Amino acid sequence: MSLIPATILTGFLGSGKTTLLKRVLTEAHGQKIAVVENEFGEENIDNEILVADTTENIIQMSNGCICCTIRDDLRATLADLATRRRKGELDFERVVIETTGLADPGPVAQTFFMDDEVAEQYLLDAVVTLVDAKHAAQQLNDRQEARRQVGFADRLFISKADLVSADELDALTHRLKHMNPRSPIARAHFGEVPIREVFDLRGFNLNAKLDIDPDFLGGHSDHGHDHHDHGHDHAHHDHDHEHGEHCDHPSHAHGHGHGHHHHHDDDVKSFVYRSDRPFNPAKLEDFLGAIVQVYGPRMLRYKGVLHMQGTDRKVIFQGVHQLMGSDLGPEWVEGEARVSKMVFIGIDLPRDILVQGLDQALA
């Protein structure tokens, strides 16, 4: 039996998670979805879309979806749902876990890798984070949980964008991109999001795509902060992205005034490491293993597509906190530049230590 895909839906209070969920549940896509709510918060799914409110915590909905609330253990709930599905008591194709507004998605994501029973039945597809444009700046300034939710995301949706000015939206988009360059950012107007942008994103897949805006990977930065070259030309450590033609935000029309995203210095940051010299596999494994031991709790998501000595195939690795996996990917194509690229997203990660250690692991 194939694995049940699971999506973690996160976002701060009022960001519109429930609106998005309702739309996903009522849209006629013909999929049967089980929604697991990590405690009913103040914005629980309204009874009007539920058929019968039974004493049990699993509720069948009119469109065949089911909804269940957990106050206890996510692991036990997922196991129970899978068992009942196997017995034919419940019918669903995928699971969406809605976390409470203050939750850190990390432990929820880890459940899918740490727990054998869950891992045998479910496949973690992606973390989807909603950001409320109107309150985001304040929430990101005040709450680390909100910043973590951004760092963890495979896909970011900005809700309530119509309530802020174009400049504010532009500043928020910049800020989110610096915290998490892996995630595409789209707007969600009252939860109206195409279902294909929410499901089957394969964010935890070991695929050979490193989804970073190519401009973010650009060879040199256009405003020089945080950019250092160690006097050798094989490795670039870029944090900034150039703005290409695609960038049509009004604030760039007048002389690239990007001062706006330096007012705050978020603790959730990302940086990209690139090198066209191959890695020594043993050295790299030792270094990454050591880093994850020490900084794992602060490492939210990280991924790399690597050029390794001794193989003609790409090596792909990715991780969540202390959990790291790697795999051989496809062969480097004839004429393709063999460049290692990695992105690290975390809380106050010691960039210099990482860069130095990675440089030393090169062959």
WOJO-V595956 format. One record per backbone hydrogen bond with DSSP energy under -0.5 kcal/mol. NH is the residue of the N-H (numbers start at 1). CO is the residue of the C=O. E is the energy in kcal/mol with one decimal. If there is no record, write none. Layout:
nh:NH co:CO e:E
nh:NH co:CO e:E
This chain:
nh:4 co:121 e:-2.8
nh:5 co:3 e:-0.6
nh:5 co:93 e:-0.6
nh:6 co:123 e:-2.6
nh:7 co:95 e:-2.3
nh:8 co:126 e:-2.7
nh:9 co:7 e:-0.6
nh:9 co:97 e:-3.1
nh:10 co:8 e:-0.6
nh:10 co:128 e:-3.1
nh:12 co:130 e:-0.7
nh:15 co:12 e:-2.2
nh:20 co:16 e:-2.4
nh:21 co:17 e:-3.0
nh:22 co:18 e:-3.0
nh:23 co:19 e:-2.0
nh:24 co:20 e:-2.6
nh:25 co:21 e:-3.0
nh:26 co:22 e:-2.2
nh:27 co:23 e:-2.2
nh:29 co:27 e:-2.2
nh:33 co:31 e:-0.6
nh:34 co:94 e:-3.1
nh:35 co:33 e:-0.6
nh:35 co:66 e:-2.5
nh:36 co:34 e:-0.5
nh:36 co:96 e:-3.3
nh:37 co:35 e:-0.6
nh:37 co:68 e:-3.0
nh:38 co:36 e:-0.6
nh:38 co:98 e:-2.6
nh:39 co:37 e:-2.0
nh:39 co:70 e:-1.2
nh:41 co:39 e:-0.6
nh:49 co:46 e:-1.4
nh:50 co:47 e:-1.8
nh:51 co:60 e:-1.2
nh:52 co:60 e:-0.8
nh:54 co:52 e:-1.2
nh:59 co:57 e:-0.6
nh:59 co:67 e:-3.4
nh:61 co:65 e:-3.3
nh:62 co:49 e:-0.7
nh:64 co:61 e:-2.0
nh:66 co:33 e:-2.1
nh:67 co:59 e:-2.7
nh:68 co:35 e:-3.3
nh:69 co:57 e:-1.5
nh:70 co:37 e:-2.8
nh:74 co:72 e:-0.5
nh:77 co:73 e:-2.2
nh:78 co:74 e:-2.9
nh:79 co:75 e:-2.4
nh:80 co:76 e:-2.6
nh:81 co:77 e:-2.7
nh:82 co:78 e:-2.4
nh:83 co:79 e:-2.4
nh:84 co:80 e:-2.5
nh:85 co:81 e:-1.9
nh:86 co:82 e:-2.3
nh:87 co:83 e:-2.1
nh:88 co:85 e:-1.1
nh:89 co:84 e:-2.3
nh:90 co:84 e:-1.5
nh:92 co:90 e:-0.6
nh:93 co:32 e:-3.6
nh:94 co:32 e:-1.4
nh:95 co:5 e:-2.5
nh:96 co:34 e:-2.7
nh:97 co:7 e:-3.2
nh:98 co:36 e:-2.6
nh:98 co:96 e:-0.7
nh:99 co:9 e:-2.3
nh:99 co:97 e:-0.7
nh:103 co:100 e:-2.1
nh:105 co:103 e:-0.6
nh:108 co:104 e:-0.6
nh:109 co:105 e:-2.7
nh:110 co:106 e:-2.8
nh:111 co:107 e:-1.6
nh:112 co:108 e:-0.6
nh:112 co:109 e:-1.2
nh:113 co:110 e:-1.8
nh:114 co:110 e:-3.0
nh:115 co:111 e:-1.6
nh:116 co:114 e:-0.7
nh:119 co:115 e:-2.9
nh:120 co:116 e:-2.1
nh:121 co:118 e:-1.4
nh:122 co:118 e:-2.8
nh:123 co:4 e:-2.4
nh:125 co:6 e:-3.5
nh:125 co:123 e:-0.6
nh:126 co:6 e:-0.9
nh:128 co:8 e:-3.3
nh:128 co:126 e:-0.6
nh:129 co:127 e:-0.5
nh:129 co:155 e:-2.5
nh:130 co:10 e:-2.5
nh:131 co:157 e:-3.1
nh:133 co:131 e:-0.8
nh:133 co:159 e:-3.0
nh:136 co:132 e:-1.9
nh:139 co:135 e:-2.6
nh:140 co:136 e:-3.6
nh:141 co:137 e:-2.0
nh:142 co:138 e:-2.7
nh:143 co:139 e:-2.9
nh:144 co:142 e:-0.6
nh:147 co:143 e:-1.4
nh:148 co:144 e:-2.9
nh:149 co:145 e:-2.3
nh:150 co:146 e:-1.5
nh:151 co:147 e:-2.5
nh:152 co:148 e:-2.3
nh:153 co:149 e:-0.7
nh:153 co:150 e:-0.9
nh:154 co:127 e:-3.2
nh:155 co:127 e:-1.4
nh:156 co:184 e:-2.5
nh:157 co:129 e:-2.7
nh:158 co:186 e:-2.9
nh:159 co:131 e:-2.9
nh:159 co:157 e:-0.6
nh:160 co:188 e:-0.6
nh:163 co:160 e:-1.6
nh:164 co:161 e:-1.4
nh:169 co:165 e:-2.4
nh:170 co:166 e:-2.3
nh:171 co:167 e:-2.7
nh:172 co:168 e:-2.5
nh:173 co:169 e:-2.5
nh:174 co:170 e:-2.3
nh:175 co:171 e:-2.4
nh:176 co:172 e:-2.7
nh:177 co:173 e:-2.2
nh:178 co:174 e:-2.0
nh:179 co:175 e:-1.6
nh:180 co:176 e:-2.7
nh:183 co:180 e:-0.6
nh:184 co:154 e:-0.7
nh:186 co:156 e:-2.4
nh:188 co:158 e:-2.7
nh:189 co:187 e:-0.6
nh:189 co:192 e:-0.6
nh:190 co:188 e:-0.9
nh:192 co:189 e:-1.9
nh:193 co:191 e:-1.9
nh:197 co:194 e:-2.4
nh:198 co:195 e:-1.7
nh:199 co:195 e:-2.3
nh:203 co:125 e:-2.0
nh:204 co:125 e:-1.0
nh:205 co:202 e:-1.0
nh:207 co:205 e:-1.6
nh:210 co:208 e:-0.5
nh:211 co:209 e:-0.8
nh:212 co:210 e:-2.4
nh:213 co:181 e:-0.8
nh:216 co:213 e:-1.8
nh:217 co:213 e:-1.1
nh:218 co:215 e:-1.0
nh:225 co:223 e:-1.8
nh:227 co:224 e:-1.1
nh:228 co:226 e:-0.6
nh:230 co:228 e:-0.5
nh:236 co:274 e:-1.1
nh:238 co:236 e:-0.7
nh:238 co:272 e:-0.7
nh:242 co:215 e:-1.5
nh:244 co:242 e:-0.7
nh:247 co:244 e:-1.6
nh:248 co:246 e:-1.2
nh:252 co:249 e:-2.1
nh:253 co:250 e:-1.5
nh:255 co:253 e:-1.0
nh:256 co:252 e:-1.0
nh:257 co:251 e:-1.0
nh:258 co:256 e:-2.1
nh:260 co:257 e:-0.6
nh:261 co:258 e:-1.5
nh:262 co:259 e:-2.0
nh:263 co:260 e:-0.8
nh:266 co:264 e:-0.5
nh:269 co:267 e:-0.8
nh:269 co:346 e:-2.8
nh:270 co:178 e:-0.8
nh:271 co:344 e:-1.8
nh:272 co:238 e:-1.7
nh:273 co:342 e:-2.5
nh:274 co:236 e:-1.7
nh:275 co:340 e:-1.9
nh:276 co:234 e:-1.4
nh:279 co:307 e:-2.4
nh:280 co:361 e:-3.0
nh:281 co:279 e:-0.7
nh:284 co:280 e:-2.7
nh:285 co:281 e:-2.4
nh:286 co:282 e:-2.3
nh:287 co:283 e:-2.5
nh:288 co:284 e:-3.1
nh:289 co:285 e:-2.5
nh:290 co:286 e:-2.2
nh:291 co:287 e:-2.7
nh:292 co:288 e:-2.6
nh:293 co:289 e:-1.6
nh:294 co:290 e:-1.9
nh:295 co:291 e:-3.7
nh:296 co:292 e:-1.4
nh:298 co:295 e:-2.0
nh:299 co:295 e:-1.0
nh:299 co:296 e:-1.2
nh:300 co:298 e:-0.7
nh:300 co:345 e:-2.0
nh:301 co:345 e:-1.3
nh:302 co:319 e:-1.7
nh:303 co:343 e:-2.2
nh:304 co:317 e:-2.7
nh:305 co:341 e:-2.5
nh:306 co:304 e:-0.5
nh:306 co:315 e:-3.5
nh:308 co:306 e:-0.8
nh:309 co:279 e:-2.6
nh:311 co:308 e:-1.3
nh:314 co:330 e:-3.0
nh:315 co:306 e:-2.1
nh:316 co:314 e:-0.5
nh:316 co:327 e:-3.0
nh:317 co:304 e:-2.2
nh:318 co:325 e:-2.4
nh:319 co:302 e:-2.5
nh:320 co:323 e:-2.1
nh:321 co:299 e:-1.2
nh:321 co:300 e:-0.8
nh:323 co:320 e:-2.5
nh:324 co:322 e:-0.6
nh:325 co:318 e:-2.8
nh:327 co:316 e:-2.3
nh:329 co:314 e:-4.0
nh:332 co:312 e:-2.5
nh:336 co:333 e:-2.6
nh:339 co:337 e:-1.4
nh:340 co:275 e:-3.3
nh:341 co:305 e:-2.3
nh:342 co:273 e:-2.5
nh:343 co:303 e:-2.8
nh:344 co:271 e:-2.3
nh:345 co:301 e:-2.4
nh:346 co:269 e:-2.5
nh:347 co:298 e:-2.8
nh:348 co:267 e:-3.1
nh:348 co:346 e:-0.7
nh:351 co:349 e:-1.8
nh:354 co:350 e:-2.3
nh:355 co:351 e:-3.1
nh:356 co:352 e:-2.6
nh:357 co:353 e:-2.6
nh:358 co:354 e:-2.7
nh:359 co:355 e:-2.8
nh:360 co:356 e:-2.2
nh:361 co:357 e:-0.9
nh:361 co:358 e:-0.7
nh:362 co:359 e:-1.2
nh:363 co:278 e:-3.4
